[in-house]
């Protein structure tokens, strides 16, 4: 059987497994159409992001797992590949990584629990020995998560429950902004801006469309000049990450799916934030700042500016910081919280047993990493 052939089709839905690097134009259009209408926007599972990852950054064997309807419209889809998440064991895992920490399958507004079951039939075909799927960073309140819980014949388990900063829109978003920017914090931020203004002309800007590409190059240089560059984790630190980032940004620039916010002093960037815009949601993808000006908190000023910009856009209903839980800068400013977890789906007692082993393996890996970090700090 070739990858493009349907698997065990139901009466109305058909599961498919496709190589995302070898799609026909019609298949890519169907993928983009689903991304454009997904009830849970996820730019990291869109063609513009995944196809930029494929040449250098995606795991070997990455495939698209899809449920289609009788008219060949895609109703649910996610990229996944066999990956080792712990010490030893591999699982078929959604392509949610540090570069795209959101694991929500693209889900049509008309998708049902039967659609989710069809999507998981494709997983059963691609999972190899075990019909088992891991979805890291799955938002627990998402429609996709609800449908996967209801999929007949499958059981969804969650672990590593966490929350990260986000913000709402409308009156709720305005209330969150007011709560973040008042009292002592407001006075201190205004004082810092005045002190910064004593050094030159301070300006906040927001770039979209054709202005994005040159300012993304400025972002890359700013990020590389700081601690990420010294640590080797900046996008410019390797040819592969630089190529992926530039390709992805260029892809999304064509559709208006990216925005760059900045604060500058005499036209010199002090902090820059790259946001991915997907339908009605904003995702704060990357932020960098000039460490020589850290005492003025340029990153915090920019986070508040971006919050205001999001609130001013009537098309946006929410924004995800993508920040690690408890982030010292963003958590006090973006007051909403988005709950997510690592989800595992299994379809048989054997698969559920394998899932337990996977969770034990991941726990051992986390414990070993924590112990190593403590020993490094103690020896420093």
C-alpha positions as CSV (number, residue, x, y, z in Angstrom):
1,X,0.0,0.0,0.0
2,X,1.3,3.5,-0.9
3,X,1.2,6.3,1.6
4,X,-1.5,8.2,-0.4
5,X,-3.9,5.3,-0.4
6,X,-7.0,5.3,2.0
7,X,-7.0,3.0,4.9
8,X,-10.2,1.1,6.1
9,X,-12.6,3.9,5.2
10,X,-15.8,4.4,7.2
11,X,-19.0,5.3,5.3
12,X,-18.4,9.1,5.4
13,X,-14.8,9.5,6.6
14,X,-11.5,8.3,5.2
15,X,-8.2,8.1,7.1
16,X,-5.0,9.0,5.1
17,X,-1.3,8.9,5.8
18,X,0.7,11.2,3.5
19,X,4.3,12.3,3.2
20,X,4.2,16.1,3.7
21,X,7.2,16.5,1.5
22,X,5.5,14.9,-1.4
23,X,2.0,16.4,-1.6
24,X,0.1,17.2,-4.7
25,X,-1.0,20.8,-5.2
26,X,-4.6,19.7,-4.4
27,X,-3.4,18.0,-1.1
28,X,-1.5,21.0,0.0
29,X,-4.5,23.2,-0.8
30,X,-6.7,20.9,1.3
31,X,-4.2,21.1,4.2
32,X,-4.1,24.9,4.0
33,X,-7.9,25.1,3.8
34,X,-8.1,23.1,7.1
35,X,-5.5,25.3,8.8
36,X,-7.5,28.4,7.7
37,X,-10.7,27.2,9.3
38,X,-9.4,25.2,12.2
39,X,-11.5,25.8,15.4
40,X,-8.2,25.6,17.4
41,X,-5.7,27.7,15.4
42,X,-2.3,26.1,15.3
43,X,0.3,27.7,13.1
44,X,2.9,25.0,14.0
45,X,0.9,22.3,12.2
46,X,0.2,24.5,9.1
47,X,1.9,24.0,5.7
48,X,4.0,27.2,6.1
49,X,5.6,25.9,9.3
50,X,5.8,22.2,8.8
51,X,7.2,22.4,5.3
52,X,9.9,24.8,6.5
53,X,10.9,22.3,9.2
54,X,11.1,19.3,6.9
55,X,14.5,19.7,5.1
56,X,16.6,20.0,8.2
57,X,14.6,20.1,11.5
58,X,11.8,17.4,11.3
59,X,12.4,13.9,12.5
60,X,12.9,11.2,9.9
61,X,9.7,9.5,9.0
62,X,7.4,12.5,9.6
63,X,4.0,11.9,8.1
64,X,0.6,13.7,8.0
65,X,-2.2,11.7,9.6
66,X,-5.6,12.9,8.2
67,X,-9.3,12.3,8.4
68,X,-11.2,13.3,5.3
69,X,-14.9,13.4,4.4
70,X,-16.8,12.0,1.5
71,X,-15.8,15.0,-0.6
72,X,-12.1,14.7,0.2
73,X,-12.1,17.7,2.5
74,X,-9.7,17.4,5.4
75,X,-11.5,17.4,8.7
76,X,-8.6,16.6,11.2
77,X,-4.9,16.4,10.6
78,X,-1.6,16.5,12.4
79,X,2.0,15.8,11.5
80,X,3.8,13.2,13.6
81,X,6.9,11.0,13.7
82,X,8.5,8.3,15.8
83,X,10.4,10.1,18.5
84,X,12.1,9.3,21.8
85,X,10.6,11.5,24.5
86,X,12.3,9.8,27.5
87,X,15.4,7.7,28.0
88,X,14.8,4.8,25.7
89,X,11.2,4.3,24.3
90,X,9.8,5.8,21.1
91,X,6.2,6.8,20.4
92,X,4.5,8.2,17.4
93,X,4.5,11.8,18.5
94,X,2.9,15.0,17.2
95,X,5.4,17.4,15.7
96,X,5.2,19.9,18.7
97,X,8.7,20.9,19.7
98,X,10.5,23.8,21.4
99,X,10.1,25.7,18.0
100,X,6.4,25.1,18.0
101,X,5.1,24.1,21.5
102,X,1.4,23.6,20.6
103,X,0.2,20.1,19.8
104,X,-3.4,20.7,18.7
105,X,-4.5,18.7,15.7
106,X,-6.0,20.9,13.0
107,X,-9.7,20.4,13.4
108,X,-12.6,21.5,11.2
109,X,-15.7,23.1,12.7
110,X,-17.8,20.2,11.5
111,X,-15.5,17.5,12.9
112,X,-17.1,15.0,15.3
113,X,-16.0,12.2,17.6
114,X,-16.3,9.9,14.6
115,X,-13.9,12.2,12.7
116,X,-11.4,11.8,15.6
117,X,-11.8,8.1,15.4
118,X,-11.1,8.2,11.7
119,X,-8.0,10.3,12.4
120,X,-6.8,7.8,14.9
121,X,-7.3,5.0,12.4
122,X,-4.6,6.6,10.4
123,X,-2.5,6.7,13.5
124,X,-3.1,2.9,14.0
125,X,-1.7,2.4,10.5
126,X,1.4,4.6,11.1
127,X,2.3,3.7,14.7
128,X,4.0,0.4,13.9
129,X,3.9,-2.2,16.6
130,X,1.6,-0.2,18.9
131,X,-1.5,1.9,18.1
132,X,-0.3,4.7,20.3
133,X,0.0,8.4,19.8
134,X,1.6,11.1,22.0
135,X,0.6,14.7,21.6
136,X,2.9,17.1,23.6
137,X,1.6,20.5,24.6
138,X,-2.1,19.7,23.9
139,X,-4.4,22.5,25.2
140,X,-6.9,20.8,27.5
141,X,-9.8,23.1,26.6
142,X,-9.4,22.7,22.9
143,X,-12.1,21.3,20.7
144,X,-9.6,18.8,19.3
145,X,-8.9,17.5,22.9
146,X,-12.6,17.1,23.5
147,X,-13.2,15.1,20.4
148,X,-10.1,12.9,21.0
149,X,-11.5,12.1,24.5
150,X,-14.7,11.0,22.8
151,X,-13.2,8.9,20.0
152,X,-14.8,5.4,20.2
153,X,-12.3,2.6,20.9
154,X,-9.5,5.0,22.2
155,X,-8.5,6.1,25.6
156,X,-6.8,9.5,26.3
157,X,-4.4,9.9,29.2
158,X,-2.7,13.1,30.2
159,X,0.5,13.9,32.2
160,X,2.8,16.8,32.8
161,X,-0.1,19.2,33.4
162,X,1.0,22.8,33.2
163,X,-0.2,26.3,32.6
164,X,1.4,29.2,30.6
165,X,0.6,32.8,30.2
166,X,-2.0,34.0,27.6
167,X,-4.5,36.8,27.3
168,X,-8.0,37.2,26.1
169,X,-9.7,39.8,24.0
170,X,-12.6,42.2,24.5
171,X,-13.6,43.2,28.0
172,X,-11.9,40.2,29.5
173,X,-8.6,41.2,27.8
174,X,-9.0,44.8,28.8
175,X,-9.5,43.8,32.4
176,X,-6.4,41.6,32.3
177,X,-4.4,44.5,30.9
178,X,-5.6,46.9,33.5
179,X,-4.8,44.4,36.3
180,X,-1.2,44.0,34.9
181,X,-0.5,47.7,34.3
182,X,-1.5,49.6,37.4
183,X,-0.3,50.8,40.7
184,X,3.4,50.4,41.5
185,X,4.2,48.6,38.3
186,X,2.7,51.3,36.1
187,X,4.7,54.0,38.0
188,X,7.9,52.0,37.7
189,X,7.4,51.3,34.0
190,X,6.7,55.0,33.3
191,X,9.8,55.9,35.3
192,X,12.0,53.5,33.3
193,X,10.6,54.9,30.0
194,X,11.4,58.4,31.1
195,X,15.0,57.4,32.0
196,X,15.3,55.6,28.7
197,X,14.0,58.7,26.9
198,X,16.8,60.8,28.5
199,X,19.2,58.7,26.3
200,X,17.5,59.4,23.0
201,X,14.3,58.9,21.0
202,X,12.2,55.9,22.2
203,X,9.8,54.4,19.7
204,X,7.4,51.4,19.6
205,X,6.7,49.9,16.2
206,X,4.7,47.0,14.7
207,X,5.6,45.5,11.3
208,X,3.6,43.4,8.9
209,X,3.5,42.6,5.2
210,X,6.6,43.5,3.2
211,X,8.2,45.2,6.2
212,X,8.6,41.8,8.1
213,X,11.5,40.3,6.2
214,X,14.1,43.1,6.8
215,X,13.0,43.4,10.4
216,X,13.3,39.7,10.9
217,X,16.9,39.9,9.9
218,X,17.3,42.6,12.5
219,X,15.7,40.3,15.0
220,X,18.1,37.5,14.1
221,X,21.1,39.7,14.8
222,X,19.7,41.0,18.1
223,X,19.0,37.5,19.3
224,X,22.5,36.3,18.2
225,X,24.2,39.1,20.1
226,X,22.7,38.1,23.5
227,X,22.8,35.1,25.8
228,X,21.2,32.7,23.2
229,X,24.0,33.5,20.8
230,X,26.7,32.9,23.5
231,X,24.9,29.6,24.5
232,X,24.5,28.4,21.0
233,X,20.7,28.4,21.0
234,X,20.0,31.4,18.8
235,X,18.4,30.8,15.4
236,X,21.6,32.0,13.7
237,X,23.7,29.5,15.8
238,X,23.3,26.8,13.1
239,X,22.7,26.9,9.4
240,X,19.8,24.5,9.8
241,X,17.8,26.6,12.3
242,X,18.6,29.8,10.4
243,X,17.4,28.3,7.1
244,X,14.2,26.9,8.7
245,X,13.4,30.3,10.4
246,X,13.9,32.4,7.3
247,X,11.9,30.0,5.1
248,X,9.0,29.8,7.6
249,X,8.9,33.6,8.1
250,X,9.0,34.1,4.3
251,X,6.2,31.6,3.9
252,X,4.0,33.3,6.4
253,X,4.8,36.8,5.2
254,X,3.0,36.0,1.9
255,X,-0.3,35.4,3.8
256,X,0.1,38.1,6.5
257,X,0.5,35.4,9.1
258,X,3.4,37.2,11.0
259,X,4.0,40.4,12.9
260,X,7.1,41.8,14.5
261,X,6.8,44.3,17.4
262,X,9.8,46.4,18.6
263,X,11.0,49.0,20.9
264,X,13.9,51.1,19.7
265,X,16.2,53.9,20.9
266,X,17.3,56.2,18.1
267,X,16.3,53.6,15.6
268,X,18.4,50.9,17.3
269,X,16.3,47.9,18.3
270,X,16.3,47.3,22.1
271,X,13.8,44.4,22.1
272,X,11.9,42.6,19.3
273,X,9.0,40.1,19.5
274,X,8.0,37.9,16.6
275,X,4.4,36.8,16.6
276,X,2.7,34.2,14.4
277,X,-0.9,35.2,13.5
278,X,-3.2,32.3,12.8
279,X,-6.8,33.1,12.0
280,X,-8.1,34.6,15.3
281,X,-5.1,33.9,17.5
282,X,-1.6,35.4,18.1
283,X,1.3,33.3,19.2
284,X,4.4,35.0,20.6
285,X,7.0,32.9,18.9
286,X,10.4,34.6,19.7
287,X,11.6,37.5,21.7
288,X,15.1,39.0,22.1
289,X,16.5,42.1,23.8
290,X,19.7,44.1,24.0
291,X,21.2,43.1,27.3
292,X,23.1,46.3,27.6
293,X,19.8,48.0,28.3
294,X,18.4,45.3,30.6
295,X,18.0,47.7,33.5
296,X,15.2,49.5,31.5
297,X,13.2,46.2,31.1
298,X,12.7,46.6,27.3
299,X,11.3,43.1,27.0
300,X,8.6,43.8,29.6
301,X,7.7,47.2,27.9
302,X,7.4,45.3,24.6
303,X,5.2,42.6,26.1
304,X,2.7,45.2,27.2
305,X,2.9,47.0,23.9
306,X,2.1,43.7,22.1
307,X,-0.7,43.1,24.5
308,X,-2.2,46.5,23.5
309,X,-1.7,45.8,19.8
310,X,-3.5,42.5,20.1
311,X,-6.4,44.1,21.9
312,X,-6.7,46.7,19.2
313,X,-7.1,44.0,16.5
314,X,-10.8,43.1,16.4
315,X,-10.0,39.9,14.6
316,X,-7.9,38.4,17.4
317,X,-9.8,36.6,20.2
318,X,-6.8,35.4,22.2
319,X,-3.0,35.3,22.4
320,X,-0.7,32.5,23.6
321,X,2.7,33.6,25.1
322,X,4.2,30.1,24.4
323,X,6.4,31.0,27.5
324,X,7.5,28.4,30.0
325,X,5.2,28.1,33.0
326,X,6.0,30.7,35.7
327,X,8.1,32.9,33.4
328,X,9.3,35.8,35.5
329,X,8.7,38.5,32.9
330,X,5.6,37.5,31.0
331,X,3.5,35.8,33.8
332,X,2.8,39.1,35.7
333,X,1.9,40.9,32.5
334,X,-0.2,38.5,30.6
335,X,-2.7,37.4,33.3
336,X,-4.7,34.7,31.5
337,X,-3.6,31.1,31.8
338,X,-3.8,28.2,29.2
339,X,-3.8,24.7,30.6
340,X,-2.0,22.0,28.6
341,X,-0.6,18.6,29.0
342,X,1.2,15.7,27.3
343,X,-1.6,13.5,25.9
344,X,-1.4,9.9,25.1
345,X,-4.0,7.9,23.1
346,X,-4.1,4.1,23.1
347,X,-6.5,1.7,21.5
348,X,-5.9,-1.7,23.3
349,X,-4.8,-3.1,26.7
350,X,-1.3,-3.7,25.2
351,X,-1.1,-0.1,24.0
352,X,-2.2,1.2,27.4
353,X,0.5,-0.9,29.0
354,X,3.1,0.6,26.6
355,X,1.8,4.0,27.5
356,X,2.5,3.4,31.2
357,X,6.0,2.3,30.3
358,X,6.4,5.5,28.3
359,X,5.3,7.7,31.2
360,X,7.7,5.9,33.6
361,X,10.5,6.4,31.0
362,X,9.7,10.1,30.7
363,X,9.7,10.5,34.5
364,X,13.0,8.8,34.9
365,X,14.4,11.1,32.2
366,X,13.1,14.2,33.9
367,X,14.5,13.1,37.3
368,X,17.9,12.4,35.8
369,X,18.0,15.8,34.1
370,X,16.9,17.6,37.3
371,X,19.6,15.8,39.3
372,X,22.3,16.7,36.7
373,X,21.2,20.4,36.8
374,X,21.5,20.4,40.6
375,X,24.9,18.9,40.5
376,X,26.1,21.4,37.9
377,X,24.8,24.3,40.0
378,X,26.5,22.9,43.1
379,X,29.8,22.5,41.3
380,X,29.7,26.0,39.8
